[in-house]
Amino acid sequence: MPEGPEIRRAADRIGKALVGNIISSGQWPYQTLAGRTHLIEGHEVLSVTSRGKAMLIRFSSGWTMYSHNQLYGRWTVHLNTTSYDSTRSLRAEFITDRHAVRLWSATDISLLPTVEENGHSFLQRLGPDVLDEEVSGAFLARHLRSKKLYRKKASTLMLDQSSFAGLGNYLRSEILHAAKVHPDDRPCDLEDSQLDQWGQCIKSITLQAYHHKGITVDLEVAHSSKDRGEPRRMWRHAVFCRNERPCLTCGDLVLRKRYAGRRLDFCQNCQPAQRPS
């Protein structure tokens, strides 16, 4: 499933094609859009943004299209003169005088009044959006100290969208590794300095992934790993998908644990457990 950085990059790309333009036509086969094309067609796109893993497209009609890619959703952007076909199921198509923007295979799409966005059942449950410019590493460190999070395992709260919006599996492993936090530790097990570092790493690693297409290590480290012939899924990260291989920080063997069926890769040397046994 795409994580916050991937959805934000998609929003940037879609925004360049749509914002400031009128939707002249399109196709709207998804059930929640059928019969409501008058809220989209003929209206200007005011903004395209993401919140966590959700996409929000706002129109001058005063309505917003919410979508969540989940596992299989995908956005494409082409010139409207370009012929394009896909084996995926078309959900929405936006045509302007220059571009064709399409959403495929997503199954969570709705139209709602823009003023009521925050009342959407998914959006209203979200925690702070890590990529929000107003959300700092210091804020996230304070959030880790909140009553809601303070006694939750790192492995749990780092995938909980009501704790941190936009984080997913690869970011969980990479953030905990960079912060030197063991996946079984809780905020209450750590010193203030560790919590501060953890909050900063939530912000910095997510921004790194956003700016560099999912790469979560220094670019020199990534390029060195790539030059050694490692596959892309490995050289992009310090520990994620590097189980049974050397940690890119210390060289020790990366281990894998599963929490509720989801993989988490970590280094025992870089992330010693602090929680009392």
C-alpha angles and dihedrals in degrees: 000000000000112000130216096283093051093049091047091052089049089051090052091051094045091045092057089055100041114024112104092013132107119241100234097180144332147151124273109182097152112107097237091054099043113114093011101085091117087073090060112024115079092019131109121245106238100184145347117206143147133234111196104312095338126099121218123195113185123202134199087244087077093252132115130208111219120196137171119197094208109177103327109024119120136178123212129190123197140153107271089241091061117099110227133173133174139188086227123096114261112233103171137359125196117195122191130171089276113016143048115209118187137185117208134195099348114140102193109072131138143160118226137164109274092232089058097050095111090056093062109122094239099038095049091059096052123115121217114318103241092210094052108118090225093055109087132188089251090054091050091050089054088048090056087058093053120116091245094058106024098094100033122108114254090236090058104040094046091066096038107105090201087061101042121003116220102021120124142164103301093041091050093057095042097046094048090049094049090047092047091235120149112229092237094052122101128212089252090060094058137080120248091253090056092049090050090051091047092053092049091049093051088058101038099044092047091049090047090054091048096049096041105039099258099323108138101179131067109289092238090056091048093049092049091052091047091051089054088062099254115155119256095253088062108036092055093065142048096223112348111108088001096103111148089016131094119283107246090226105049107003096240120134114278113231130207128217128177123224115189088341094306119119121238121185121201145156118241091204096053093036109041114181116254099181113105110251 
